[in-house]
């Protein structure tokens, strides 16, 4: 199994996305998840000459031997009016097309959520499922055209409350089987599962060969902290054994950062009118140290189960 990490945790500490690729190249990581989620990347997808903006990133990746192996779709909620539906579908379709440009086979998506569909009302699940399937069916033509697979990600009550479904592996498996397309599979998010006190092993086994991608991160079972493993309460052994027993063939992709955790929980800048603000934002050098720590953690986990690959 090969180690990967998301570019999303690097962008805040660099000038732009190509610079984030360069920073990654200074670590031991050689495989990246390209996140289309974020204001800058959303702006690119909505621009008239949007394809041209990806060229510097791809050039930088090729220069440094970095390969994009997975992507995360933009934050578009098809069950909400926060983003007009036609704009949301535009950026979704373009992100899928961009995957083909980068040579990315899989893109992860969050299904929509709404107060109109609540877990406390069991009858809502059928309506939610049909809305979600309609949304995915609308993406199938472009997925088929560019030979990209959409990976449905498990959510968590900690983030969604009662406004989401598909928290467990067996629920996701049934939903994917109902759609019955080779272009629709699953991504298992270990942090979301940990928040819901999931049995990582059982849920991964339930997904079986539908599992094409994972997001690896940890938390303290209270908030979606996106920490490296071993800092929170993640069942790392259950995760690893589940991946092996299910025959998982994808990348071991981190979606974790110690720096984001530290930054988000600092007091507001100059809260006491002291200091010059230089420590309000961690540096790229610290981001690189964090990357190397993350890589060492992943290598230890995979070597412990005899499945580490360069």
C-alpha positions as CSV (number, residue, x, y, z in Angstrom):
1,X,0.0,0.0,0.0
2,X,1.4,3.4,-0.9
3,X,1.1,6.6,1.2
4,X,-0.6,9.8,0.0
5,X,-1.7,13.0,1.6
6,X,-4.1,15.8,0.6
7,X,-2.9,19.0,-0.9
8,X,-5.7,20.7,1.0
9,X,-3.6,20.8,4.2
10,X,-0.6,22.3,2.4
11,X,-2.2,25.2,0.6
12,X,-2.6,27.5,3.7
13,X,1.1,27.5,4.3
14,X,2.2,28.3,0.7
15,X,1.7,31.0,-1.9
16,X,-0.4,28.9,-4.3
17,X,-1.2,25.3,-5.4
18,X,2.0,24.8,-7.5
19,X,4.0,26.0,-4.5
20,X,2.1,23.5,-2.3
21,X,3.2,20.7,-4.8
22,X,6.8,21.9,-4.5
23,X,6.5,21.8,-0.7
24,X,5.2,18.2,-0.8
25,X,8.2,17.2,-3.0
26,X,10.5,18.3,-0.2
27,X,8.9,15.6,2.0
28,X,8.9,11.8,1.4
29,X,5.4,11.9,0.0
30,X,5.2,11.3,-3.8
31,X,1.4,10.8,-4.1
32,X,-1.2,13.6,-3.6
33,X,-4.9,14.0,-3.3
34,X,-6.0,17.1,-5.3
35,X,-8.7,18.9,-3.3
36,X,-11.0,21.0,-5.4
37,X,-12.5,22.2,-2.1
38,X,-11.6,25.7,-1.2
39,X,-12.2,29.3,-2.3
40,X,-9.2,29.5,-4.6
41,X,-9.8,26.2,-6.3
42,X,-13.6,27.0,-6.7
43,X,-12.6,30.3,-8.3
44,X,-10.5,28.4,-10.8
45,X,-13.3,26.0,-11.7
46,X,-15.7,28.9,-12.3
47,X,-13.3,31.0,-14.5
48,X,-13.8,31.2,-18.3
49,X,-10.3,29.9,-19.0
50,X,-10.4,27.4,-16.1
51,X,-8.3,24.7,-17.8
52,X,-5.3,27.0,-18.2
53,X,-5.0,27.4,-14.4
54,X,-4.2,23.7,-13.9
55,X,-1.2,23.7,-16.2
56,X,1.4,25.2,-13.7
57,X,0.3,22.7,-11.0
58,X,0.7,19.7,-13.4
59,X,4.0,21.1,-14.6
60,X,5.3,21.4,-11.0
61,X,4.1,17.9,-10.2
62,X,5.9,16.4,-13.2
63,X,9.1,18.4,-12.4
64,X,9.3,17.0,-8.9
65,X,7.9,13.5,-9.5
66,X,4.6,14.0,-7.7
67,X,1.6,12.1,-8.9
68,X,-2.1,13.0,-8.2
69,X,-3.9,9.8,-7.4
70,X,-7.2,10.9,-5.9
71,X,-9.3,14.1,-5.7
72,X,-11.9,15.7,-3.5
73,X,-14.9,17.3,-5.1
74,X,-15.9,20.9,-4.4
75,X,-18.2,21.6,-1.5
76,X,-21.5,21.6,-3.4
77,X,-24.7,20.6,-1.5
78,X,-27.4,19.7,-4.1
79,X,-30.1,19.8,-1.4
80,X,-29.4,23.4,-0.4
81,X,-29.7,26.8,-2.1
82,X,-26.4,28.0,-0.7
83,X,-24.9,27.6,-4.2
84,X,-27.2,27.7,-7.2
85,X,-27.8,24.2,-8.6
86,X,-26.6,25.1,-12.1
87,X,-23.3,26.6,-10.7
88,X,-22.8,23.6,-8.4
89,X,-23.2,21.2,-11.3
90,X,-20.9,23.3,-13.4
91,X,-18.0,23.1,-10.9
92,X,-18.7,19.4,-10.2
93,X,-18.6,18.5,-13.9
94,X,-15.5,20.6,-14.4
95,X,-13.8,19.0,-11.4
96,X,-14.4,15.6,-13.0
97,X,-13.0,16.8,-16.3
98,X,-10.0,18.2,-14.5
99,X,-9.4,14.7,-13.0
100,X,-8.9,13.4,-16.5
101,X,-6.4,16.2,-17.1
102,X,-4.4,15.2,-14.0
103,X,-4.8,11.5,-14.7
104,X,-6.8,11.1,-11.4
105,X,-9.0,8.0,-11.4
106,X,-11.2,8.7,-8.4
107,X,-13.0,11.8,-7.0
108,X,-14.6,11.8,-3.5
109,X,-17.9,13.5,-2.9
110,X,-20.2,14.3,0.0
111,X,-23.8,13.7,-0.6
112,X,-26.2,16.6,0.1
113,X,-27.9,17.3,3.4
114,X,-31.0,19.2,4.4
115,X,-33.4,19.8,7.3
116,X,-36.0,18.4,4.9
117,X,-34.6,14.9,5.4
118,X,-33.9,13.9,9.0
119,X,-32.8,10.6,10.6
120,X,-35.4,11.1,13.3
121,X,-38.0,10.6,10.6
122,X,-37.3,7.1,9.2
123,X,-39.6,7.8,6.2
124,X,-37.2,10.5,5.1
125,X,-34.5,8.0,4.2
126,X,-36.4,6.9,1.1
127,X,-36.8,10.5,-0.1
128,X,-33.2,11.3,0.7
129,X,-31.9,8.2,-1.1
130,X,-33.9,9.1,-4.3
131,X,-32.7,12.7,-4.3
132,X,-29.1,11.5,-3.8
133,X,-29.4,8.9,-6.5
134,X,-30.8,11.5,-8.9
135,X,-27.9,13.8,-8.2
136,X,-25.4,11.0,-8.9
137,X,-27.2,9.9,-12.0
138,X,-26.8,13.5,-13.3
139,X,-23.1,13.2,-12.9
140,X,-22.8,9.8,-14.6
141,X,-22.5,11.0,-18.2
142,X,-19.4,13.1,-17.4
143,X,-17.9,10.4,-15.2
144,X,-18.3,7.9,-18.0
145,X,-16.9,10.3,-20.6
146,X,-13.7,11.0,-18.7
147,X,-13.5,7.5,-17.1
148,X,-13.5,8.8,-13.5
149,X,-15.0,7.0,-10.5
150,X,-17.1,8.9,-8.0
151,X,-16.4,7.8,-4.4
152,X,-19.3,8.4,-1.9
153,X,-17.9,9.3,1.5
154,X,-19.4,8.4,4.9
155,X,-20.4,11.3,7.0
156,X,-20.7,11.8,10.8
157,X,-23.4,12.9,13.2
158,X,-20.9,15.3,14.7
159,X,-20.9,17.3,11.5
160,X,-24.3,16.7,10.1
161,X,-26.5,16.1,13.1
162,X,-29.7,14.5,11.8
163,X,-29.4,15.9,8.3
164,X,-27.4,13.1,6.7
165,X,-27.6,9.4,6.1
166,X,-25.1,6.7,5.0
167,X,-22.9,6.6,8.2
168,X,-22.2,2.9,8.2
169,X,-20.5,0.6,5.7
170,X,-23.5,-1.6,5.2
171,X,-25.7,1.5,4.4
172,X,-23.2,2.7,1.9
173,X,-22.8,-0.7,0.3
174,X,-26.6,-0.9,-0.3
175,X,-26.8,2.6,-1.7
176,X,-23.9,1.9,-4.1
177,X,-25.4,-1.4,-5.2
178,X,-28.7,0.3,-6.0
179,X,-27.0,2.7,-8.4
180,X,-25.2,-0.3,-10.0
181,X,-22.5,1.6,-11.9
182,X,-18.8,0.8,-12.1
183,X,-18.3,4.6,-11.8
184,X,-19.8,4.8,-8.3
185,X,-17.8,3.3,-5.4
186,X,-16.9,4.3,-1.8
187,X,-14.4,6.3,0.3
188,X,-14.1,5.4,4.0
189,X,-13.3,8.3,6.2
190,X,-11.7,7.0,9.4
191,X,-12.2,10.2,11.4
192,X,-15.9,10.5,10.6
193,X,-16.3,6.8,11.6
194,X,-14.4,7.3,14.9
195,X,-16.7,10.2,15.8
196,X,-19.6,7.9,15.4
197,X,-17.8,5.1,17.4
198,X,-17.9,2.9,14.4
199,X,-16.4,-0.5,14.3
200,X,-13.8,0.3,11.7
201,X,-13.1,-3.3,10.8
202,X,-16.8,-4.3,10.4
203,X,-17.7,-1.3,8.3
204,X,-14.7,-1.7,5.9
205,X,-15.5,-5.4,5.5
206,X,-19.1,-4.5,4.7
207,X,-17.8,-2.2,1.9
208,X,-15.6,-5.0,0.5
209,X,-14.5,-4.4,-3.1
210,X,-16.7,-1.3,-3.3
211,X,-14.0,0.5,-1.3
212,X,-11.7,2.5,-3.7
213,X,-10.3,5.2,-1.4
214,X,-9.8,6.1,2.3
215,X,-9.3,9.4,4.2
216,X,-7.1,8.6,7.3
217,X,-7.3,10.9,10.3
218,X,-7.9,10.8,14.0
219,X,-9.9,12.7,16.7
220,X,-10.9,12.5,20.3
221,X,-14.3,11.2,19.5
222,X,-15.9,14.6,20.0
223,X,-15.0,16.9,17.1
224,X,-13.8,16.4,13.6
225,X,-10.2,17.4,14.4
226,X,-8.4,15.8,11.4
227,X,-5.4,14.7,13.5
228,X,-2.7,12.2,12.6
229,X,-3.3,8.6,14.0
230,X,-2.2,7.9,17.5
231,X,-3.1,11.3,18.8
232,X,-6.8,10.6,19.3
233,X,-8.8,7.5,19.8
234,X,-8.8,5.9,16.3
235,X,-8.8,2.1,16.3
236,X,-5.7,1.8,14.0
237,X,-5.5,-2.0,14.3
238,X,-9.1,-2.4,13.3
239,X,-8.5,-0.1,10.3
240,X,-5.4,-1.9,9.1
241,X,-6.9,-5.4,9.5
242,X,-10.1,-4.4,7.8
243,X,-8.1,-3.0,4.8
244,X,-6.1,-6.2,4.5
245,X,-9.0,-8.6,5.0
246,X,-11.2,-6.7,2.5
247,X,-8.6,-6.8,-0.2
248,X,-8.3,-3.0,-0.4
249,X,-6.1,-2.0,-3.3
250,X,-6.1,1.7,-3.1
251,X,-3.8,4.3,-1.5
252,X,-3.4,5.0,2.2
253,X,-4.4,8.7,2.0
254,X,-4.1,11.0,4.9
255,X,-6.5,13.9,5.5
256,X,-4.7,15.1,8.6
257,X,-2.7,18.0,9.9
258,X,-1.3,18.9,13.3
259,X,-0.9,22.5,12.3
260,X,-4.5,23.0,11.3
261,X,-5.5,21.7,14.7
262,X,-3.1,24.1,16.5
263,X,-4.0,27.1,14.4
264,X,-7.8,26.7,14.6
265,X,-7.7,26.5,18.4
266,X,-5.4,29.4,19.1
267,X,-7.0,32.5,20.7
268,X,-7.8,35.3,18.2
269,X,-4.8,37.2,16.9
270,X,-3.8,40.0,19.4
271,X,-6.6,39.0,21.7
272,X,-4.7,40.8,24.5
273,X,-3.1,43.5,22.3
274,X,0.3,42.0,22.6
275,X,2.8,40.7,20.1
276,X,3.3,41.4,16.4
277,X,1.2,38.5,15.0
278,X,4.2,36.6,13.6
279,X,3.1,33.4,15.3
280,X,-0.5,33.6,14.2
281,X,0.1,31.4,11.2
282,X,2.6,28.4,11.1
283,X,5.4,28.6,8.5
284,X,6.0,26.4,5.5
285,X,9.0,24.9,7.4
286,X,6.7,23.7,10.1
287,X,4.3,22.3,7.5
288,X,7.2,20.3,6.0
289,X,8.1,19.0,9.4
290,X,4.5,18.0,9.9
291,X,4.5,16.2,6.5
292,X,7.5,14.2,7.4
293,X,6.0,13.2,10.7
294,X,2.8,12.2,8.9
295,X,4.8,10.1,6.5
296,X,6.7,8.4,9.3
297,X,3.4,7.6,11.0
298,X,1.9,6.0,7.9
299,X,5.0,4.0,7.2
300,X,5.0,2.7,10.7
301,X,1.4,1.6,10.4
302,X,1.8,-0.1,7.0
303,X,5.1,-1.8,7.9
304,X,3.6,-3.1,11.1
305,X,1.1,-5.0,8.9
306,X,3.6,-5.9,6.2
307,X,1.9,-3.9,3.4
308,X,4.1,-0.8,3.0
309,X,5.1,0.1,-0.6
310,X,7.3,3.0,-1.8
